[in-house]
């Protein structure tokens, strides 16, 4: 699928990996809706991106909220061709720690946003994509989900986060198989340690060990590198049902 003249939604699009993806897609001629909860940041991001961007306040784990966001995009731009799921939250809590067992509420919230939210947007966006006219391959849409290297080598305290991202990896192939009949491809990107606002605010005591675990290049990943891969997954029609690590060959140590 070509990005030119396509309509994309990007969850978590107001910052970090999502914002970089929106920038890259717009540069290639797409129109992009930023699905995010933060109204102030979202509106500012859409303004910065220009006339081919719009902000929709969306809670990815809420069915009605996602439906409303999609309806807004379809009313404005006539359809949805691409969905990129970048919205997510993290947590750091041992299964049993000094204060007792892991909070079930925290675990449930991480699963609700990272896994259920990803599936919620995927299913609803795919239903809209099914209405599109297929191209020469009968392709009607592309979905890109975001996992993490923590899905494979999660650290101490990452049980909730790793479970949520492992779930995203685990449903990639079934989703691709489910949606093949309507001409929608599904792939997942599993980033390593990227230079996002969350990590920028972390002290060197957190960042430097993570950089040391990265084999080459010895630095944090750039959001633009994630965005570059996302654009390639949209445009390469034979990429389907795959999870791709983009991580500088990092393998996470236990801590």
C-alpha positions, 0 to 999 in steps of 0.5 A: 500500500502506498502512503500517498493519499492514504488515511492513517490513524496512529494511537499514542500519536501525540508524542514519541514513536507515534508522533515520529510515525505521523511525521514520516507518513505525512512526509510521504503524502498521507493524512494522519489522525492522532489518537491520544488522551492528552488533549493539550499535547495532542492538539499541539502535535496536530498543529505542528504537523499541519493541515494533513493531521488531526487530533482525536481524543481517544481512550484505546481500551474503550470501545465507544471512544475508539468508534467515535474517533474512527467515525470522526476520521471517516467523516473528515477524510472518507475512510481508514487505510492504515492503523499504527498502535503506539499507545502504551504504558509501563510499570515496574513492580516485582511479583512479590516485593517488599510491600507484598504481592504485585498489585492486581489493579496495576497488572490489569491496567497495563494489560487493558491499555497495551494488549486489550487497547491494541486489539480493540483498535485493530478490530475496529479499524479493520472493520472500517478497512474492509469497506475500502476498495482493494488494490491490485492485490485486493489489499484494503488496509495495513495494521502495525502493532507495537510490542517490545523486546520485553516480550522476549527478555523482560527484566525483573519487575516487568511481569505486567509489561512483558505479558502485555507485549508478549500478548501483542506478539502472540496475536500477530499471526492469528490477526493476519490470518483472520484478516487475510480474507478482507485484504488487511495485513498485520505486522508487529514492531518490537522496539528496543530502548528508544529515545522517547520523552519517557526515557529522556526524563530518566537519570543516567543511572537508568539510561547508561546500563540500557545503552551498554546492553545495546550491541551496535550502535551504542546509543538509544534508538531514534523515533525516526528509525521506528517510523522508517520501519513502519513506513516500510511495513506499509509499503512492502505488500509481502510483509504480513504476520511478522514481528520485527525487533528493532533494537541494536541487537540488545538482549536485556539482562535481568536488571 
